[in-house]
Amino acid sequence: MPTDFESFDFDATGEAGSGGFLGMALLALAVGAGTALLFAPADGAKTREFVSGGLRELRGGAETALQRVQHELSRREERRRRQRRVSALMGLAVGAGLAALLVPESGPNTRRRIVERLKRRKDEVVAEAERVVRDPMPDPEPAA
C-alpha cells in the first residue's frame, strides 16, 4: 500500500510548534537511553560483546538452517525427477505390452494398413482442395 509521506501530518495535535511526532520520538529515545544507563547489568563494552556474540550465533544458526533447507529442496527435486523417469518408463512398458497383446495383426501388416489409410486421407484432402479452387463458393448476400 503506497503512502504519500509528503502530505502526511506527523503533528498529532495539529498545532504548529507543539513538537508532534518527532518531539515524542526524541523524548522516548532519551527516556530509553536513561533507563538503560540506570539499570544496565554490565558496562557497555561487555553488553556490546554479549550482543555481538549472540548475533554471530544467530547468523551461524541461520546459515546452517539455510544450508539444510537448500539441501532438502535439491534432494526432493532429484527425487521428483527420478519418479517422473520411472513413471515414463513404466507407461512406455505398459503401453508396449498392451499393444503387443491387443493388436489384431502383425507389425508389418499394421504398418502397411496405416500407410494405406494415410495415403487415402492425403488423396481426399488434395481432391477437396482442388474442388475448392475449381468451384469457389459465391460471397454470401449481406444481411439487410
C-alpha positions in Angstrom: 0.0 0.0 0.0 1.8 3.2 -1.1 1.9 6.1 1.3 2.4 9.7 0.4 4.7 10.9 3.1 4.8 14.4 1.7 1.2 15.1 2.7 1.3 13.0 5.9 0.8 15.1 9.0 3.3 13.9 11.7 1.9 16.6 14.1 -0.8 14.7 16.1 -2.4 17.8 17.6 -2.3 19.9 14.5 -0.8 22.8 16.4 2.4 24.3 15.0 5.4 24.2 17.3 4.0 21.6 19.7 6.6 19.0 19.0 4.4 16.4 17.5 5.7 13.0 16.3 9.4 13.9 16.1 9.4 15.5 19.6 7.7 12.4 21.1 10.3 10.2 19.3 13.2 12.2 20.7 11.7 12.1 24.2 11.2 8.4 24.1 14.8 8.0 22.9 16.1 10.0 25.8 14.0 8.1 28.4 15.0 4.8 26.9 18.7 5.7 27.0 18.5 7.0 30.5 16.7 3.8 31.7 19.3 1.7 30.0 22.1 3.6 31.8 20.5 3.3 35.2 19.5 -0.4 35.0 22.3 -1.9 32.8 23.6 -5.2 34.4 27.1 -4.7 32.9 29.2 -1.9 31.3 28.7 -1.0 27.7 31.7 -3.0 26.3 30.6 -6.2 27.9 27.0 -5.6 26.8 28.1 -5.0 23.2 30.3 -8.1 23.3 27.4 -10.2 24.6 25.0 -8.8 21.9 27.5 -9.3 19.1 28.2 -12.8 20.2 24.5 -13.6 20.2 24.2 -12.1 16.8 27.1 -14.2 15.5 25.5 -17.3 16.9 22.2 -16.4 15.3 23.8 -15.7 12.0 25.7 -19.1 12.1 22.4 -20.9 13.0 20.6 -19.2 10.2 23.4 -20.1 7.7 23.2 -23.7 8.9 19.4 -23.8 8.6 19.6 -22.2 5.2 22.1 -24.9 4.0 19.8 -27.6 5.4 16.8 -26.2 3.6 18.7 -25.9 0.3 20.0 -29.5 0.6 16.5 -30.8 1.4 15.0 -28.9 -1.6 17.6 -30.2 -4.0 17.1 -33.8 -2.6 13.4 -33.5 -3.2 13.8 -32.2 -6.7 16.1 -35.1 -7.6 13.6 -37.5 -6.1 10.8 -35.9 -8.2 12.9 -36.3 -11.4 13.6 -39.9 -10.6 9.9 -40.5 -10.1 9.0 -38.9 -13.4 11.6 -41.0 -15.2 10.3 -44.2 -13.6 6.7 -43.2 -14.4 7.6 -42.6 -18.0 9.4 -45.9 -18.4 6.5 -47.8 -16.7 4.0 -46.1 -19.0 6.1 -47.0 -22.0 6.4 -50.6 -20.9 2.7 -51.0 -20.1 1.7 -49.3 -23.5 4.0 -51.6 -25.4 2.8 -54.6 -23.6 -0.9 -53.7 -24.2 -0.2 -53.0 -27.9 1.5 -56.4 -28.3 -1.4 -58.2 -26.6 -4.2 -56.4 -28.2 -3.0 -55.7 -31.8 -5.2 -57.7 -34.2 -2.5 -58.2 -36.8 1.3 -58.5 -37.1 3.6 -55.4 -37.1 4.3 -55.3 -40.9 0.6 -55.7 -41.7 -0.4 -53.0 -39.2 2.2 -50.6 -40.6 1.0 -51.3 -44.2 -2.6 -50.6 -43.2 -1.6 -47.3 -41.5 0.4 -46.2 -44.6 -2.6 -47.1 -46.9 -5.0 -45.2 -44.7 -2.7 -42.1 -44.6 -2.4 -42.2 -48.4 -6.2 -42.3 -48.8 -6.6 -39.3 -46.4 -4.0 -37.4 -48.3 -5.7 -38.1 -51.7 -9.1 -37.0 -50.2 -7.6 -33.7 -48.9 -5.9 -33.0 -52.2 -9.2 -33.7 -54.1 -11.1 -31.4 -51.7 -8.6 -28.6 -52.1 -8.7 -28.9 -55.9 -12.6 -28.7 -55.8 -12.5 -25.6 -53.6 -10.1 -23.9 -56.0 -12.1 -25.0 -59.1 -15.6 -24.3 -57.7 -15.3 -21.4 -55.2 -18.4 -20.6 -53.2 -20.1 -17.2 -54.0 -19.9 -14.5 -51.4 -23.0 -14.6 -49.1 -25.6 -11.8 -49.5 -25.2 -9.0 -46.9 -28.0 -9.1 -44.3 -30.4 -6.2 -44.7 
